[in-house]
């Protein structure tokens, strides 16, 4: 197997190295499949470990697989989720050792990795494949177009490192009743520093609801992170609570007001598994530094908001109710008074 040089010393060094946010309640929600589809269940029973190896090159997570793409693509998809949950600089899928001749189903599954970039462009995902048919198929796929597609690992890592480095702030909290308030204070301070003050009431409330759910359901240390890019604010809450097999849970472990708040104020939100069996819950909100919110007398109730979507680790959109099917009412829009609770 011949690969392009991947020695970190061969990669560009003129760009600062930064870190990205992690991405969200203790057990996975009902929308998140406890197991892979039946087709791969037999293979997984015989080989419980993922057939994907992960390493890091300058904070870029590189996921390597070998064999036929149709045999390993589901393991690759799972490995991408685990890598993204750690908040890397980016993720590269190295298909250098994959045999040529991928079928359409395998290409379809591989292309869906682009959903992560669509939902949050702050963490790029690249595919390195020497097979021109794979590259061409990804280039014409709607989700594949979100990916960086390259012929070699070296060029893929270089392209990821060429993307902007995000400013990310993180906070670690104990599972304590004061955690939601501490997370609100943290988000408030961060957004004030970033001159995103108009997003504070909404972002702090969403974070508080997710942290409160994690505190109750997981009971472990909680990691909160905030990142911003291109008018989008990403909030992530990570815990280390073990997922219980075969146990079903409501979406994000939230219900009632909590789910309404997260769904009503987020552009998109979801959950990813972590290597230690925990999860990362994330939500992306609109956050612009200038716009109509700055005008005096602007009526927030007149804003039309598209229906938010919940995406699980595999990108399946599902909500237990028709969230966002109508424009949010004044009661659904948080006010600073909520932050005093």
C-alpha positions in Angstrom: 0.0 0.0 0.0 1.4 3.3 -1.1 0.3 6.5 0.7 1.2 10.1 0.4 3.5 11.4 3.2 1.6 12.1 6.4 4.5 13.1 8.6 3.2 16.2 10.5 6.5 18.0 9.6 5.4 17.8 5.9 2.2 19.6 6.6 1.7 23.4 6.5 2.8 25.1 9.7 1.9 28.7 8.9 -1.6 28.4 10.4 -2.3 28.5 14.1 -3.5 25.2 15.7 -6.8 25.5 17.5 -9.4 23.2 18.9 -13.0 22.9 18.2 -16.0 22.2 20.3 -17.2 18.8 21.3 -20.7 18.1 20.3 -25.1 16.0 23.3 -28.5 13.5 27.9 -26.8 10.3 29.4 -28.5 7.6 27.5 -29.2 7.8 23.8 -32.7 8.9 22.8 -35.2 6.7 21.1 -34.3 8.1 17.7 -30.7 6.9 18.1 -30.3 3.2 17.0 -28.9 1.0 19.7 -27.5 -1.2 17.1 -26.6 -1.0 13.5 -29.0 -2.3 10.9 -29.6 -6.1 10.7 -27.3 -6.5 7.7 -24.3 -5.5 9.8 -25.5 -7.0 13.1 -24.2 -10.4 12.2 -20.8 -9.0 11.3 -20.7 -7.0 14.5 -21.5 -10.0 16.6 -18.5 -11.8 15.2 -16.3 -8.8 15.3 -17.5 -6.5 18.2 -14.8 -3.9 17.5 -15.1 -1.3 14.8 -13.0 -2.2 11.8 -11.7 1.3 11.6 -8.4 2.7 13.1 -8.1 6.2 14.2 -5.1 8.4 14.7 -4.4 12.1 14.9 -2.4 14.4 12.7 -2.1 17.9 14.0 -5.5 17.7 15.8 -7.1 16.3 12.6 -8.7 12.9 13.3 -7.8 10.4 10.6 -10.1 7.3 10.3 -8.6 4.5 8.3 -10.4 1.4 7.0 -9.4 -1.4 4.6 -11.1 -4.0 2.5 -14.3 -3.5 0.5 -16.1 -0.2 1.2 -19.4 -2.0 1.2 -18.2 -4.2 4.1 -16.7 -1.4 6.3 -18.8 1.7 5.4 -21.1 1.4 8.4 -18.1 1.0 10.8 -16.6 4.0 9.1 -19.8 6.0 9.7 -19.8 5.1 13.4 -16.1 5.9 13.7 -16.8 9.4 12.1 -19.4 10.0 14.8 -17.0 9.0 17.6 -14.3 11.2 16.1 -16.6 14.2 15.8 -17.7 13.9 19.4 -14.2 14.7 20.5 -14.3 18.1 18.7 -11.3 17.7 16.4 -9.8 20.2 14.0 -11.5 18.1 11.3 -12.0 14.5 10.3 -10.4 12.7 7.3 -11.7 9.4 6.1 -8.7 7.6 4.7 -9.8 5.1 2.0 -6.3 4.5 0.6 -6.5 0.8 1.6 -10.0 0.3 0.4 -10.5 -1.9 -2.7 -12.0 -0.4 -5.8 -15.5 -1.1 -7.0 -17.7 0.4 -4.3 -21.4 -0.1 -4.8 -24.1 2.6 -4.8 -25.3 1.8 -1.3 -21.8 2.1 0.1 -21.4 5.5 -1.6 -24.8 6.6 -0.3 -23.8 5.8 3.3 -20.3 7.4 2.9 -21.9 10.6 1.4 -24.1 11.1 4.4 -21.1 12.0 6.4 -21.7 15.4 4.8 -24.7 15.9 7.0 -22.3 16.8 9.8 -20.8 19.6 7.8 -24.2 20.8 6.6 -25.4 21.1 10.2 -22.1 22.6 11.5 -19.5 23.8 9.0 -17.0 24.5 11.8 -15.7 20.9 11.7 -14.9 19.9 8.1 -15.0 16.3 7.0 -12.8 15.1 4.2 -12.6 11.8 2.2 -9.2 10.7 0.7 -9.8 8.1 -2.0 -7.6 7.0 -4.9 -10.6 5.6 -6.7 -11.9 8.3 -9.2 -15.3 6.6 -9.3 -15.7 7.2 -5.5 -14.7 10.8 -5.8 -17.0 11.5 -8.8 -19.9 9.8 -7.0 -19.4 12.0 -3.9 -19.1 15.1 -6.0 -22.6 14.7 -7.5 -24.3 13.6 -4.2 -26.2 16.5 -2.4 -24.6 15.6 0.9 -21.3 14.5 -0.6 -20.8 18.0 -1.9 -20.4 19.1 1.7 -17.3 17.0 2.0 -13.7 17.8 1.0 -12.9 15.1 -1.5 -9.2 14.4 -2.3 -7.1 11.7 -4.0 -4.6 11.4 -1.2 -4.4 11.6 2.6 -1.8 14.3 2.5 -3.9 16.6 0.4 -7.1 15.9 2.4 -5.3 16.8 5.7 -3.8 19.9 4.1 -7.3 21.0 2.9 -8.7 20.5 6.4 -5.9 22.5 8.0 -6.6 25.3 5.5 -10.1 25.9 6.9 -10.5 28.7 9.5 -9.6 27.9 13.1 -12.5 28.5 15.4 -12.4 30.2 18.8 -13.9 27.8 21.2 -14.6 28.2 24.9 -15.1 25.3 27.3 -16.3 24.8 30.8 -16.4 21.6 33.0 -19.1 21.3 35.6 -20.0 18.8 38.3 -23.4 17.2 38.3 -24.9 19.6 40.8 -28.1 21.6 41.0 -26.1 24.8 40.4 -24.8 23.5 37.1 -27.5 25.0 34.9 -27.0 28.5 36.4 -23.2 28.1 36.0 -23.7 27.1 32.3 -25.9 30.2 31.7 -23.3 32.5 33.3 -20.5 30.9 31.1 -22.5 31.3 27.9 -23.3 34.9 28.8 -19.7 35.8 29.4 -18.5 34.1 26.3 -21.1 35.7 24.0 -20.5 39.2 25.5 -16.8 38.7 24.7 -17.7 37.7 21.1 -20.1 40.7 20.7 -23.0 38.3 20.2 -25.1 39.8 23.0 -28.4 39.5 21.2 -28.1 35.7 21.2 -27.5 35.5 25.0 -31.1 35.0 26.2 -31.7 32.1 23.7 -28.3 30.4 23.9 -28.1 30.5 27.7 -31.6 29.0 28.0 -30.9 26.2 25.5 -27.7 25.3 27.3 -29.3 25.4 30.7 -32.1 23.0 29.6 -29.6 20.5 28.2 -27.3 20.8 31.2 -30.2 20.3 33.6 -31.2 17.1 31.8 -27.7 15.8 31.8 -27.3 16.5 35.5 -30.4 14.5 36.3 -30.0 11.6 33.9 -26.2 11.1 33.8 -24.9 12.3 37.1 -21.4 12.6 35.7 -19.0 15.5 35.0 -20.4 17.7 32.3 -18.4 19.5 29.6 -19.9 22.6 28.0 -18.5 24.2 24.9 -19.4 27.2 22.7 -18.2 27.9 19.2 -19.3 30.4 16.5 -18.8 30.7 12.8 -20.6 32.2 9.8 -23.6 33.4 11.8 -24.1 30.1 13.5 -23.6 29.4 17.2 -22.9 25.9 18.3 -23.6 24.8 21.9 -22.5 21.3 23.1 -22.9 19.5 26.3 -21.0 16.2 26.9 -21.5 13.8 29.7 -20.0 10.4 30.5 -23.1 8.5 31.7 -23.3 4.9 30.3 -26.0 4.2 27.9 -28.3 1.3 28.9 -28.9 -1.2 26.1 -32.4 -1.8 24.9 -33.7 1.1 27.1 -35.7 3.7 25.2 -35.7 7.4 26.1 -37.3 10.5 24.9 -35.4 12.7 22.5 -32.4 14.2 24.3 -33.8 13.0 27.6 -35.9 16.2 27.6 -39.6 16.6 27.9 -42.2 19.3 28.1 -40.7 22.7 28.4 -37.1 21.6 27.9 -37.7 19.9 24.6 -39.9 22.8 23.5 -37.2 25.3 24.3 -34.4 23.4 22.5 -36.5 22.6 19.4 -38.0 26.1 19.2 -34.8 28.0 19.4 -32.4 25.8 17.5 -31.8 25.6 13.8 -30.9 22.0 14.3 -29.9 19.8 17.2 -28.9 16.2 17.8 -26.8 13.7 19.8 -23.7 11.7 19.2 -22.1 8.8 21.0 -18.7 9.0 22.6 -15.9 6.5 23.0 -16.6 6.0 26.7 -20.2 5.2 26.2 -21.5 8.7 27.0 -22.9 11.2 24.6 -22.6 14.7 23.2 -25.7 16.8 22.8 -25.4 19.7 20.5 -27.6 22.6 19.2 -26.9 25.2 16.5 -28.6 28.6 16.8 -28.7 31.6 14.6 -26.3 34.3 15.9 -25.4 37.3 13.8 -23.5 40.3 15.0 -25.7 42.7 13.1 -29.3 42.5 11.8 -32.9 43.3 12.5 -32.6 42.6 16.2 -30.6 45.8 16.6 -33.5 47.9 15.4 -35.6 49.5 18.2 -39.1 48.2 18.5 -38.5 45.1 16.5 -41.2 42.6 17.2 -39.7 39.2 17.9 -43.1 37.5 17.6 -43.3 38.5 13.9 -40.2 36.4 13.0 -40.9 33.3 11.0 -38.7 30.4 11.9 -38.3 27.2 9.9 -39.2 23.9 11.6 -36.1 22.7 13.5 -35.0 19.1 13.0 -33.5 16.6 15.4 -30.8 14.4 14.0 -29.4 11.4 15.7 -25.9 10.1 15.2 -26.7 8.6 11.9 -28.5 11.7 10.6 -32.1 10.4 10.9 -34.4 13.3 11.5 -37.1 12.6 14.0 -39.2 14.5 16.5 -41.9 13.1 18.8 -44.1 16.1 18.0 -44.5 18.6 15.3 -42.0 21.1 16.7 -41.8 24.3 14.9 -44.7 23.6 12.6 -45.9 27.1 13.3 -44.2 30.3 14.0 -43.2 30.5 17.6 -45.4 32.4 19.9 -44.4 35.0 22.5 -44.7 32.3 25.2 -42.1 30.2 23.3 -39.6 33.0 23.1 -37.5 33.3 26.2 -37.1 36.6 28.0 -34.3 37.7 30.3 -36.7 36.9 33.2 -36.3 33.2 32.5 -32.6 33.5 33.2 -33.2 34.3 36.9 -34.6 30.9 37.6 
